[in-house]
Amino acid sequence: MGKLAVLSLAAVALAAFIGERLVALRHLSLSSRELTQNYLPNCHLIEGIEYGAEDITILDDGLAFLSTGLKYLGLPSYSDDPGKIYSLNLLDSDLKIKALNIKGQFDKGSFNPHGISVYTDEKDGAIYLFVVNHPQGKSQVEIFRFVEDENALHYIKTIRHELLHNVNDIVAVGTESFYATNDHYFTNGILKVLEPLLSLSWCDVVYYSPQTVQVVAGGFSSANGINISPDKRRLMWGHCVTTLRWTVNLEICGWDATQMVSNSCLVIRMIRRALRLSGLRTSCLKSPG
C-alpha cells in the first residue's frame, strides 16, 4: 500500500506539473487572445506557390526572393517534394513568381529551405542569397550567387558549425558573414518538443564569419526572425512564442555590421551597455562559453 500511495502521489504531481506547463505555454503564446479580422482592399493571392512560402527577402529594386516547401519538426508537411526558391518582381502588376534554377554541385533532392537573406556586394554589385537549409533535419547555411539573366542561383558553398545547430533565420552582412538565430537548444527531436513545455530559455543569436564564430546574445525561449535596419545600425530579432522583440543598436555597441571584435566577453559588455542605454533588460545576455 505504501508503494501504491507513493506512485499515486507521483502520478498526481506529474499530471499537475504537465498541466501547469501547458497553461503557462498557452498564456505565453497568447493562444487565447481574440483576433480582429481585417479585410485589406489591396490584398490578393499570388498563384503558383503550392506548399506555402516560409520566408521572403527583398532587394532595393523590388525583386523579392521566397523560400517554400519547409518540412519542420512538429509542423504538418503536405508534400515530399524538395523545397524551392522563387523570385517575384513586386513592381510588376502581374505579380508572377518564377522558380529559380539551382546550378552547381548542390543536392537539390534534400533541399529544405527555411530563413533567407540577401546581400549585395558594393564592390561589383553581385547579389548573394543566404539560405538556411535543413536536409534530413540537419542545420546548415547555403550561399548562392543570383544571376538574373539566367534566372538561376549558382551554388557557392555550405557552412556548418556547432554553434549553428538549430538555425531558424539569418541576416547577411557580408559575402560570407551573417547573424543567425537558433530556435532550439537541443538537436534531439523529443528534447526539442520538451523545450517549450519546460520553458527553457536556452536559445541564442550567433555571429558567423570566416574569422569569427560566436554567440552574441542568449537566454531566449525560441529566437526566430532576425533582420538589420537599412542603415545597418540596429540588429533586431524576435521570439516565436511571445510578442517580445529585441533590438541592439550596433552603433552604440561600437560595431561595424560587417565585423566583430574577437573578445566575446567584450561583445557582451557592449550589448549590455547598449541595452541599458535603450532601457531594455540585460539579464538574457551571457558570455559564450
Secondary structure, DSSP 8 states (H G I E B T S, - for coil): -HHHHHHHHHHHHHHHHHHHHHHHHHHHTTTT--------TT----TT-SS-EEEEEE-TTSEEEEEE----TTS-----S--EEEEEETTSTT--EEE-EEESS--GGG--EEEEEEEE-TTT--EEEEEEE-GGG--EEEEEEEEGGGTEEEEEEEE--TT-SSEEEEEE-SSS-EEEEES-S--SHHHHHHHHHTT---EEEEEE-SS-EEEEEEEES-EEEEEE-TTS-EEEEEESSSS-EEEEEHHHHT--TT---S-HHHHHHHHHHHHHHHT---TT-----
